[in-house]
Amino acid sequence: MPNLKSLNRHKWAFSARFRTKGYGWKGSSLACQRLKEAVSEIKRVTKTDPVTGAEGAVLLMEKIWPAFQQIDTSSGALGSAVYNTMEVLLPILIEAPADRKTRDKWLDRLWEAIMDDGVDYLSQLGDRWGEVCGSKEVASAWVDASLSLTREVLTSPSGGIFHGTTACLSSLVAAERYQELFDLLEASRYKFWHYRKFGVLALAKMGKKAEAIQYAEDSRDPKYPTRDIDRVCEEILISSGLYEEACKRYGLTAHTGLTYLARFHAVAKRYPMKDKAEILKDLIATTPGGEGKWFAAAKDLGLYDLALKLAFQSHCDPKTLNRAARDYQEKIPKFALGVAIASLKWMSAGWGYEITGADIMNAFKLAMQAADRLGMSTQVKSDIKKMVAADMSTGKFVQQVLGKYLEEKT
């Protein structure tokens, strides 16, 4: 195992790119790129030398706030990049087979980094501090060093801020000092999930999984999102092999994505043993009035009848429908025809973002191309004409664009 001197001799390429105040107000994009490069370098070293890789993780965590403190983070991109970076670095740090002296050095450096962190970039580190300690004894020592201040902050009427609060709570769990943890949580002026989740973790660790789920449920607050609670409860049930119950009670709401399609894939990946069509139908039921948003997921599963039903059931992005109508012209012309007409329907009703005349013409041409393949040109044109004329207020723009084409004989 490398000693501290060998760790210090390793030259990290990323280090020079994370100088204090090294990024200006508009440096978010570059900072995100530098984080990716640093993570790649650390992962590469970890494969052959996990202790040195963990040293690199510590070094990067130390440098994040000093380097990024002047960057405008309003877009959220940098915050997400740091979050994803920490998700990679923490397992490397926790699993490293470091000796006690090395890990103690890391903990001292990381504690200072947490205390200096101006925007809680390292919040995940605090949440998993007990695991980073590496042993019950080390975690207990950190509890002894931070419990008094944590108790004062959580229970004092005057309040206050202590950046090490979650680290102390996490250490109480790791040290198995459960009664002290629950006494502190019950005495706290705050009933925040951010703190109470450690009570859930403690109960689960004690094997009291039903009590852990109930404790989590009791922590819900209508003023705050509860997806994190769903995710923790889901994990507890899965750890007991209760996949069906986990999916039914929490799985459909615990996972997110930038799109509804991404959300579907996240749930399907979590429950590979379940039929994907059933998962999709269950997800659709969670968004009454927004069924059309699941069109892409149904299409990708090959559930074309369901996809077409969804496309008409509630508003669906016309541009998404146009792409589907284009892609399925030859493969499934009946499906292509249906989604092209659905596109015209929603544009006539005033739906769609920055819809142009080109979008309208595209949907119409795609509908007529599919109709030609099916021998239904006259009927389809007549149906489209009636549809766009049904609402003179919102459908006026569509009528203006298609007017002369709808009057032409097929």
Secondary structure, DSSP 8 states (H G I E B T S, - for coil): ---HHHHHH---GGGGG--TT-S-TT-HHHHHHHHHHHHHHHHHHHHH-HHHHHHHHHHHHHHHHHHHTTS--TTSHHHHHHHHHHHHHHHHHHH----HHHHHHHHHHHHHHHHH-SS-TTHHHHHTHHHHH-SHHHHHHHHHHHHHHHHHHHH-TT----TTHHHHHHHHHHTT-HHHHHHHHHH-S---HHHHHHHHHHHHHTT-HHHHHHHHHTT--TTS--HHHHHHHHHHHHHTT-HHHHIIIIIHHH---SSHHHHHHHHHHH-TTS-HHHHHHHHHHTSTT-GGGGHHHHHHTT-HHHHHHHHHHS---HHHHHHHHHHTTTT-HHHHHHHHHHHHHHHHTT-SSS--HHHHHHHHHHHHHHHHHHT-HHHHHHHHHHHHHS-TTTTHHHHHHHHHHHHS--
